[in-house]
């Protein structure tokens, strides 16, 4: 039991040492923006294009509640872009 306590203390001591080595940022015309901002903007544009295509094909009416569907698609695309571009 005493050994388990020492293990937890070691884990708690190491936590501050593991952090981001650098903040990911994207240079846009000489100014640096956080990478997550780029991912959110790109995901909103892609989600808008997906919405247009679904509406054009008449599939939007077959989806569940749109107020849940489109934000979920935007978050999923944003996370996917983050993992692909900056992970």
Residue, then its C-alpha position, 0 to 999 in steps of 0.5 A: x500500500x505504501x508503494x502505491x502512494x509513492x507511485x501516485x506522488x511520482x505521477x503528480x510530480x511529473x504532470x507539470x513537466x509534460x506540456x506542449x513544447x510549443x503552441x501550434x500557430x499558422x502564419x497569415x500575412x505575417x501575423x500568427x494565429x492559433x491553429x485551432x482558429x484556422x481549423x474552426x474557420x475551415x470546418x465551418x466553410x466545409x460544413x456550409x458546402x456539405x449543407x449546400x450539397x445535402x440541400x441540393x440533393x434533397x437529403x437534408x429533410x431526411x436528417x435528424x434535428x439539424x440544430x444538432x447535426x450541423x454543429x456535430x459535423x462542424x466539430x467533427x471536421x474541425x477535430x479531423x483537420x486538427x489531427x491531420x494538419x497539426x498532430 
